[in-house]
Amino acid sequence: MTEAHAGSGDLTRSLELLWSGDEPARRGPRPGLSLAQIVAAAIDVADREGLAALSMRRVATELGVGTMSLYRYVPGKGELLDLMLDEVGGLGDDPEAFRELSWREAMERFAWGLWELLHRHPWLIGVNQARPILGPKALTGLEFVIGLLRELELTDQEKMALIMAIDHYVTGTARTFLLQAQAAEESGVSDEEFWAAQYPLLESAMCSGRFPNLAAMSEDSYAIDGPTALAFGLTPLLDGLAAIVETRRGRRPTS
């Protein structure tokens, strides 16, 4: 379940704010805020307290101003969320770090960068971005990633599908582990306590003979952390994508 979706406010106004950075009219006293400050405060609130805690009132409190003062800059929470998504969704890595990398090495770095982004801002998994609002920072990031694939003999659709395959795999894996941590925090029940409560029934089930394959597995089978899980699947995913790239070059994939 997602808690919000991109473009939930006034789409036209969100795009204006993203691309022109409209500030309030300068009549009267000099404003004490900027749009950038508001967006930064909103991101801080979401990082610490989750997306459910985000509201215009909460951001105003974070900034130490009255709620109504925020509306001089941004119409509401929906538009604010669009600004937040663009701010955190930009290119977070140094382009120079990719200069000497092969396309595969670059995509691996891209995957781990996305993993780190989702863990810095766990609220992102609660936002439906199936229809993303493409602001300047997000578009700059996409422009850069597409550029990493420009020498490949793939169609434009295939290049986008390659990026999507990596994005979907990383996001799906991150979601599993982030939701696991969220469940422990919100319930107050640790992972150890959660599984300890089930242990007597699970032990009985394993001894019943009904689940021989599961019973034969080692006790640490499920003790896998997020980075290990991501790395295990990322390598064969990149292997498969490399095979497609090599096929498009008219050669058999090298082993």
C-alpha positions in Angstrom: 0.0 0.0 0.0 1.2 3.5 -0.8 0.5 6.5 1.4 0.5 9.1 -1.4 1.1 9.5 -5.1 3.0 11.9 -7.2 0.9 14.6 -8.8 -1.7 14.5 -6.1 -2.0 18.3 -6.0 -2.4 20.9 -8.7 -0.2 19.4 -11.4 0.2 22.7 -13.3 1.2 24.5 -10.1 3.7 21.8 -9.2 5.3 22.0 -12.6 5.5 25.8 -12.3 7.2 25.6 -9.0 9.6 22.9 -10.1 10.7 24.6 -13.3 10.5 28.3 -12.4 11.0 28.2 -8.7 8.2 30.8 -8.2 8.7 32.8 -5.0 5.9 34.9 -3.4 5.4 38.5 -4.6 7.9 40.9 -3.0 5.4 43.4 -1.9 5.4 44.2 1.8 7.9 42.9 4.4 10.7 40.7 3.1 9.7 37.1 3.4 11.7 35.1 6.0 11.6 31.8 4.1 12.5 30.4 0.8 10.9 27.5 -1.2 14.2 25.6 -0.8 14.0 25.9 3.0 10.4 24.6 3.1 11.3 21.6 0.9 14.3 20.8 3.0 12.3 21.0 6.2 9.6 18.7 4.7 12.2 16.2 3.8 13.7 16.3 7.3 10.2 15.6 8.8 9.5 12.7 6.4 12.9 11.2 7.1 12.5 11.3 10.8 8.8 10.7 11.3 7.5 9.1 8.1 5.2 10.3 5.4 2.1 10.0 7.5 3.5 12.8 9.8 4.0 15.2 6.9 1.6 18.1 6.8 1.8 21.8 6.2 1.3 22.4 9.9 4.1 20.0 10.8 6.5 21.6 8.4 5.6 25.1 9.6 6.3 23.9 13.2 9.6 22.5 12.0 10.5 26.0 10.6 9.1 27.9 13.6 6.5 29.9 11.5 2.8 30.0 11.2 1.2 27.5 8.9 -0.4 30.1 6.7 3.0 31.6 5.9 3.8 28.4 3.9 0.9 28.9 1.5 2.6 32.0 0.1 5.2 29.6 -1.4 3.4 26.3 -2.0 -0.4 25.6 -2.4 -0.5 22.5 -0.3 0.9 19.1 0.7 0.4 17.5 -2.8 2.5 20.1 -4.5 5.1 20.0 -1.6 5.4 16.3 -2.1 6.2 16.8 -5.8 9.0 19.2 -4.9 10.4 16.8 -2.3 10.5 13.9 -4.8 12.4 16.0 -7.3 14.8 17.2 -4.6 15.8 13.7 -3.4 15.5 12.1 -6.8 18.2 14.0 -8.5 21.7 12.6 -9.3 23.3 11.9 -6.0 26.6 10.6 -7.3 29.6 12.5 -8.8 29.4 12.1 -12.6 33.2 11.9 -12.6 33.0 8.6 -10.7 31.3 7.0 -13.7 33.8 8.3 -16.3 36.0 5.2 -16.5 33.3 2.6 -15.9 31.8 0.2 -18.4 28.1 0.4 -18.8 27.6 -2.7 -16.6 29.8 -1.3 -13.8 27.9 2.0 -14.1 24.6 0.2 -13.8 25.8 -1.6 -10.8 26.9 1.6 -9.2 23.5 3.1 -10.1 21.7 0.2 -8.4 23.6 0.6 -5.2 23.1 4.4 -5.3 19.4 3.8 -5.5 19.5 1.3 -2.6 21.3 4.0 -0.5 18.8 6.6 -1.6 15.8 4.5 -0.4 17.5 3.9 2.9 18.2 7.6 3.4 14.6 8.4 2.6 12.5 5.3 3.6 9.3 7.3 3.0 9.9 7.0 -0.8 8.6 3.5 -0.8 5.2 4.9 0.4 4.9 7.1 -2.7 3.3 5.8 -5.9 5.5 7.2 -8.6 4.0 5.2 -11.5 3.3 8.6 -13.1 6.3 10.6 -12.0 6.4 14.4 -12.1 9.6 15.1 -14.1 11.2 18.2 -12.5 14.7 19.5 -13.4 16.7 17.4 -10.9 14.9 14.1 -11.7 15.2 14.8 -15.4 18.9 15.6 -15.0 19.4 12.3 -13.3 17.6 10.4 -16.0 19.5 12.2 -18.7 22.8 11.1 -17.0 21.8 7.5 -16.7 20.5 7.3 -20.3 23.9 8.8 -21.3 25.7 5.8 -19.7 23.9 3.5 -22.2 24.3 5.7 -25.3 26.9 3.4 -26.9 24.9 0.3 -26.6 23.2 -1.1 -29.7 19.8 -1.2 -28.0 16.6 0.6 -29.0 15.5 3.5 -26.9 12.7 1.4 -25.5 15.2 -1.3 -24.6 17.4 1.2 -22.8 14.5 2.4 -20.7 13.5 -1.2 -20.1 17.0 -2.0 -18.9 16.9 0.9 -16.4 13.4 -0.1 -15.3 14.5 -3.7 -14.7 17.3 -2.5 -12.3 15.1 0.1 -10.6 12.3 -2.4 -10.0 14.6 -5.1 -8.6 16.3 -2.7 -6.2 13.1 -1.0 -5.1 11.3 -4.3 -4.5 14.2 -5.7 -2.5 14.6 -2.4 -0.5 10.8 -2.4 0.2 10.9 -5.8 1.8 13.7 -4.9 4.3 12.4 -1.3 4.9 8.9 -2.6 5.7 10.4 -5.2 8.0 12.1 -2.5 10.0 9.0 -0.4 9.9 6.9 -3.2 11.3 9.3 -3.7 14.2 9.3 0.0 15.0 5.6 0.5 14.7 4.6 -2.7 16.6 7.3 -2.4 19.3 7.9 -6.1 18.7 11.5 -6.9 17.6 12.3 -9.5 14.9 13.6 -11.8 17.6 10.4 -11.5 19.6 8.3 -12.0 16.5 9.9 -15.2 15.5 10.3 -16.5 19.1 6.5 -16.3 19.4 6.0 -18.5 16.4 8.9 -20.9 17.3 6.9 -23.6 19.2 4.3 -24.0 16.4 6.9 -23.9 13.7 9.0 -26.5 15.5 6.0 -28.8 15.7 5.2 -28.3 12.1 8.8 -29.1 11.0 8.7 -32.3 13.1 5.4 -33.4 11.6 6.9 -34.6 8.3 4.5 -32.4 6.3 7.2 -30.0 5.3 10.3 -32.1 4.5 12.1 -29.6 2.3 11.7 -26.7 4.8 12.6 -29.0 7.7 15.9 -29.9 6.0 17.0 -26.3 5.7 19.6 -24.9 8.0 18.6 -22.7 10.9 20.2 -19.7 9.4 18.4 -20.0 6.1 16.4 -16.8 6.6 19.1 -14.8 8.4 19.9 -12.8 5.3 20.5 -9.1 5.4 19.4 -6.5 2.8 22.8 -5.9 1.1 23.5 -9.6 0.8 20.1 -10.2 -0.7 20.5 -7.3 -3.2 24.0 -8.4 -4.3 22.9 -12.0 -4.8 20.1 -11.1 -7.3 21.8 -8.1 -8.9 24.7 -10.1 -10.4 22.5 -12.5 -12.4 20.2 -9.7 -13.4 23.2 -7.8 -14.9 24.4 -11.1 -16.4 21.1 -11.4 -18.2 21.1 -7.8 -19.4 24.7 -8.2 -20.6 23.6 -11.2 -22.6 21.0 -9.1 -24.4 23.5 -6.3 -25.0 26.0 -8.8 -26.5 23.3 -10.4 -28.7 22.5 -7.0 -30.1 26.1 -6.6 -31.0 25.8 -9.8 -33.1 28.1 -11.8 -30.8 27.5 -14.7 -28.4 27.7 -13.6 -24.8 31.1 -14.2 -23.3 31.2 -16.4 -20.2 
